[in-house]
């Protein structure tokens, strides 16, 4: 029985699974998004998010170098660790969690496996804060209409009460 066994073994032994997740995690960090199967993407999310959290911890130099060593023990890739701490870490510093996004892409033709794209949330320009318009949206009332600004209301009232120049010349 598998009581309390929540890990997805992905049909692999422990060493093979660790190597697979390590390689997927380092490629995700370097490329910011990868396409893989849905099961691997879900397993990768639980593997990589604690590593991303480790980039935010530590104040002193000793603590930071310790986090580098801990992350390197998981990834076994110097370039990925350097990218993680220099590029990714500062960008996700203000985010409280949820560093990755999984988007389903449909099925693969050859073996009918469900494909998914897993990406780092802060590195997507389409969904990111930079893609939002700079104009501030109008605040809405509870009934769903946007209230008019005070200047617009005054202009409408003034336009209704004062006769236009055409009406003055007609009289």
N, C-alpha and C positions, 0 to 999 in steps of 0.2 A: 504494500500500500504506500501511497505517496502523500501521507498526511503532512501538511505544512511545507511541502517541497514546491516552492514557487518559481524556481529558476527554469528558464527554457534552455534545455541542453542542446538544442539545434542539431540533434543527431550526431553529436561529436563527443569524444572523450574530453576530460578536463583540460589537458595540455593543448589539444587542438582548438578547443573553444577559446581558451585564453589567448592563443596566438591570433586567431581570427578576429576577436574583439579588439585586440591591441592594434592590429593592422588597420581595421576599419576606423578606429578612433583616431589614429595618427593621420589617416587620409582625410577624415572629416575636419580635423583641425587645420591641416594645410590647405585643403581645397574649399573649405567652408560649406560644402554640400556634396553629397554623394547619392547615387542611386543603387539600391540593393533590394533584397526581398523584405517584405513587411515584418516577418518574424525576426530577421537579423536587425532591422532598424529599431524594433522595440527592445531587443536585448542590448543593442548599442546605446540606447538612451539611458538605460539604468547603469551602464558601464561608464559612460563619458561624463554625465552630469556631476557626479561627485568629484571628478578630476577638474572640471571647470570651477567648481566651488573652491577647490584648494588654491586656485590662483588668487583668490581674494583675501586669504587669511595671512596673518603675519605682519608684524610691524618692523621687527629688528632684522638685521642682515642674516643672523643665524636661522631665524624662523623661515625666512624666504628661501634660503639655500636648502633647508630641510624639506620644504614643500617641493622644490625642484627635484630633489632625490626621490621623494615619494612618487611623484608623477612619472619620473623616468623609469621607476621600477615597474609601472604599469605599461607604459608606451614603448619603451626600448628604442626610442628614436629621438636623437638630439635635436634635429631640425624641428620636429613637431613640438618638443618641449619648449624650445626657444620661441617659436611662433606663438605658442599658447601663453607664455608669460609676457611677451613683449607686445603682441598685437591684440590677441583675443582678450586677455585678462583685463587690461585697462578699459576696454570697450564694454565689458559685461559687469564692471565693478558696481554699478548702481542697480543692477537687476537682482531682485531677491531670489530668483530661481526660474526654472523653465527656460533653459538656455537653448533647447533644441525644438524643432518643429518637424513633424512627420506628415507628409502629404502622400496620399495613395495615388498611384499612377495607372492602375489597371492590372491586367494579367500579362504574363510573358507568353509568347506564342509557343515556344518549344516545349515547356513543361507545365504550363498553366499556373505557374507560381505568381503570387500577387506581388507586384513591384511597389516600391515606395521611395520617395525622396526624403532624406533626412538632412536638415540644414541647421546652421547656427542662426538663431533668430535675429540677432543684432546686425548680421551681415547681409540681410536681404533688403535691397533698396525699394522693392515694390511694396512690401508690407511695413517697412520701417518708418521711423518718425520723419525722416527726410522727405519721404514721398507725400506726406500730408501737405495740404495747402497752407500757405503762411497766413492767409486771411482767417481771422478768428470767427468761428461759427456763431450764428445768432442763438441766443439762449431761448429755449422753448418753454411755453407755459404748460400747465398740466393738460390743457385741451389740445395741445399739439401744434398750435400756431406760434410762429415767432412774433414776439411783441415788437411794435414799431419803436424806433428810437424817438426821444423827446424832440429832436430837431425836425424829424420828418412829420411828426404830429403837428407841430407849430406851423410848418410850411403849408400843410393841408388846410388848417384852420384859417390861416391868413389868406390863402388862395380862394377859399369859399366866401369869405366876408368882404374882401375888397373887389370891386369890379375891375375887369381887365381894361386895357387901353382901347380895345375895339368897342366895348360897350359904352365907354365914355364918349367916344367920337360919334357914335350912332345917336346919342341924345342931343 
